[in-house]
Amino acid sequence: MGRNEEAVASFDKALEIKPDYHQAWYNRGYALDDLGRNEEAVASYDKAVEIKPDYHQAWYNRGIALRNLGRNEEAVASFDKALEIKPDYHQAWYNKAWCYILQGNIKQAIKNLQKAICLTFRKSRKGKNRF
């Protein structure tokens, strides 16, 4: 768990000074997520995207926290928002597929997994280690 409790306290202090600091809201959410305090994490991610609506990582991590709470439909909606901003975000495609698996929607899960795999493959082909 590291020092996440201390981190949350530090972010709270920073937010007292600058309440519209989206990165502090995001980092606070991330620390809360690590502590298993998913409801609070979602609230922090909500503030981050309220301030910076195009913050794809906040939408993505909001989806992770919602999935951890079993709120899979809301999680899919968050992953969709992340993908509107960054369509090649393979982790969002993968985690969206995971939500569909949890809902028993295998057809959608496979479709999203295929997209994640294709994006991951393309990304690796662009790297330095081409064969």
N, C-alpha and C positions, 0 to 999 in steps of 0.2 A: 504494500500500500504506500510505502514511501512516506512522504510528508504532505499528503494531500489535504489533510485538515488545516495545516498551516497555510498551504497554498490558497485554499478557499478563503481563509481569514484575510490573507494579503489581497486577494482580488476584491473582497468586500470593502477593504479600506480604499483601494484604488477607485472603486466605483462610487464611493462617497465623494471623492474629489472630482471624478469625471464620469458621471453616470451614463454618458453616451459613448463610452469606449467599447466598441463591439468586440475587440480582441480580448478584453478582460472578461466580458460576459461568456465568450466562447471558452476561454481557458478555465473559467470557473465551472462551466458545464462539464468540461473534460475531467477536471479533478473530482467533481461530484459523481460523475459516471464511474470513475475508478473506485470510488467509495461504495458503489452500489446504490447510491441515492438518485435513482433514475428520474423520479418525478421532479426533483429539484434541478437535475441536469436539463431536462426538457424545458423547464421554465427559463433557465439561463440561455439555452440555445434560442428560445423564442425571442428573448431580448436582443440577442446578437443579430438575428435575421430581421427583427423589427428595425434596427438601426442600419444594418447593411443587408438588404434583401438579396443581393447577388453573392452572398458568402456561401459557396457550395459546400465547404467543409462543415459549416454549422448545420446546414440542412441535412447533410449526410450523418453527422453524429447525433443529430436529433432523431433521425430514423433508427439508428442503433439503439438509443435509449428507449424509444417507443417499442421497438421489437423486444427488448429485454423486459418490458412491462407487459408483453403479450398483446400489445395494441398494433397488430400487424397491418391493418388497413391504413391507419394513420402513418405507420412507418413507411409503407409503400408510397404514400403521398409525399412524404419528406424526401425519399430517394428520388421520386419523380422531379421534385423541385431542384434537387442537386443536379440531376441530369439535364434539366432545361438549361441550366447555366453552364454545365460542363458535360456534354454528351459522351465524351470518351472516358468518363470516370468509371473504370471497370469495377472498382470495389462497390460502387452503388448498384451496378447491374447485378453483381453477385449477391449482395445482401437483399436486394429486392427479390431475387430468385428464392433466397432462403425464406423470406416471408411467405411467398407463394407455397413453398413446400409445407410450412407450418399450417397454412390454410387448407392444404390438401389439393391445391390447384397445380397439378403436375405439369399440365400443358404450358401454363404461363411460366412455371419454374424453369422448364427446359428452354423455352424461348429466351428468357433472361440470362440463363447460364451460357447459352450459345453466344449471346452478345458479349458477355464478360470474357469468355474464352477467346473470341475473335479479337477483341480489343487488347487483351493481354498478349496474344500472339503478335499482333501488329506492333505493339510497343517493343516487344523483345526483338523483332526483326529490324527495328530502327536503331537498336543499340550497337555498340562497338563489336560485339561478338557474333558477327554474322557468319554463317557457314556457306 
